[in-house]
Amino acid sequence: MGPLTIAGLGLAALFALMMLQIPIGFAMMIVGVVGYALQTGWGPAFTLLASEPSGLLSSVDLATVPLFLLMGTFATAAGFSADIYNAAASFLGHRRGGLAYATIGGSAAFGAICGSSTATAATFAKAALPEMRKRGYSDAFSTGTIAAGGTLKSLIPPSIVMILYCIVSKTFIFDLFLAAVVPALLAIALNIVAIAVVVRLQPGCAPLSDRVPWPERLVALKRAAPVLLLLVAVFAGLYSGIFTVNEAASVAAVLSLVFALVRGRLNWSSVWIGLRESASATAMIYVIIIGATVFTYFITLARVPEALIALIGHLDIPPMGIVFALLAAYLILGAVFDEIAAMLITMPFVLPVISQLGFDPVWWGIINVVVIELGMIIPPIGIIVFVLHGMAPGIPIRTIYRGVAPFIVADLLLLALLAWFPAISLWLPALLKA
């Protein structure tokens, strides 16, 4: 039986298990162990099942995940999202589309201290949506902006998606964080351009508001000062080399806890709920990573990457053509499948091909993150769209999708730029290594 046939059977079994509602991590583990056993024997397969979880559970890199999740929990309890949004809105609210600009800026800032895109979107649905609707903003424009702001979290370090990619691909986390800086700024800029275009073409979707007096602006800025202090402490320490990624995660979690305590926003109930949610999310991530690692062993043993590389080598297609074909496949897959799961399942096949074509795995990691961003808002599944619909059930899903359409265009443009010009992602890491 050829490697590609084995891969096809493995994927078919994986999808069958998922259709039976078996969690993706356990499904990958089952297929990986059975596939490995059929090629080597059950003894080595069960040894693999014992050794990989123990190795990953003791991984220092993977320990950043629960720490960043805790940081997000305490930051949410401290009320940072409302403070960021109110400060941005006080300076920009009087401009046409000003609250939308404030939502994008606030989501980007809060995303840097929160471990989840869906949590960022849900938080700003509570903080921004009532204010935008109260000031006459259309439902489509308001929800579209909040959804776009939520997706920014994936591209802004520290990003759980980036950490997962690095663990599975064995890429240095700090390199990917550095590579994400310029693309993240470009993503924010393109979202701002999308807002400017929408409000110019449809002024009625974002009426002008009264200018906030300077004393009130200063009060709002003062309340947001702890957020700025947290961001400066974490990112200055991380990018200056004072902190490792793990130390930065620890410092961020402790500072968030201190600010929440000082503000009197923390009680035993919120601590317990936060710890329970962080533990649940961490367990889910660990299971997915263990499953992906076992599945990768099965695919590697079957020599599937080598067979794919040989197949592609016989095609008369330039490397960039193959890259854009893969991106199109990811967008189609992401429209009907969980994006992070799609990334982890396909990585054993795709990453060796990308490396063989001469592309940098760090660059491909950024591309993967942008594709995941798109998958969070592209129909028909768009997880963030469903989160917003759950937060505001009176707004139809089709209205949210209509509002998010300009931001999908902006993300597609970002994806094309990053794919065609890898230097956008790789320039900063190369500069700091020089």
C-alpha positions, 0 to 999 in steps of 0.5 A: 500500500502506497504512502498516499493511500495510507494517508487517505485512509488515515484522514478518512478514519479521522473524519469518521471519528469526528463525525461520531462527535469524538473530540479532535485530540482523541480522534487524532490519538486513536488514528495515530496509534492504530496507524502506527501499530499497523506499521510497526506493532502494538508494543511500539505504538503503546510506547509512543502513546506513553512517551509523547504525553509525558514529554509534552506535559513537561514541556517548558514552551507549552507551559506558556499556554496556561499562564497567558490564559490566566493573564487573560482571565485576570485582565478581564476580571480587572475590567481592562477591556472597558477601560481601553475602549472608553479611553479610545472612544473619548479621543475618537468618538467624535469622528465619523466611525470613531467608535469603530476605530476605537473598537479596533484599537481597543481589541488590539490592545486587549488582545495583547493581554488576553489569550483568546480571540473569542473572549476578546470578541465577546468582551467587546460585544459587551463593552462596545456594542451597546455604546455603538447602537446607542449612538446610532451605528448600524447593527451590521457595521457595529458587529462587523467591526467587533468581529474583525477586532476579535480576529486580531488577537490571533496575530498579536503576540502572545498568541495561543495559535502561534504557540501551538504552531511552534510546538508542533512545528518545532519552531522557536516561539520568540521568532514567530512573535517577532515575525508577527509584529509587522503583519499585526500592524499591517492588519490593524492598518487595513482594518482601519482603511476598511472602516474609512471606506465603509463610512465614506460610502455609507455615512449613515451607518456611523453618525457623528457624536459629540466631542468629549471634553479634555478633562473627561479624556484625561480621566479615561486615559488615567483609568486605562494606564494600568493596561499600558503599564502591563503592555509595556512591562511585558513587551519591553521585557520580552523583546529587549531580551530581559524576559524569556517567553515563559517569564513574560507569561508569568510576569503578565499573569502576576501583574494582571492579578495584582491590578485586579486585586488593587481595583477590588474587582477580584473575589473568590467566585471570579477567581474560581470561575477564571481558574476553572475556565483556564484549566478547561481550555489548557486541558483541551489544548494539551489533548489536541497537541498530544493527538497532533504529535501522535498523528504526526508520527504515524504520517511520518512513519508512512513516509507521506511527506516524502511522497507528497514532495515527490508528487509535487516535484513532478508538477509543472507549477511554480512554488508560489502557485503551489502556495496559493493553491494551498491557501485556497484549500485552507480557506475552503477547509476553514469554511466547513471545519475548525481552523486550528484543527485543520492547521494541526491535522494538515501540518504533517503533510504541508510543512515538509512541502513548504520547507522543500520549496525553500520557504521559511517555516516562520513565514508559513506560521504567520500565513497559517495564523492569518488563514485562521483569522479569516476562518473565524469570520468566513461563512458558513461557520465563522465561530466569532460570528456565532459568538456575537449572535449569541451575545446579541440574539436580536441581530440576525447572523446574515446581518453580522456576515454583511457587516464583516464582509469589508473586513474579510476583503481586508484580511484577504488583501493582507494574506495576499501581501504576506504570501507574495512578499515574505520579507514583510514577516521575516524582516524584523527577525532577520534585522534583530539577528544581524 
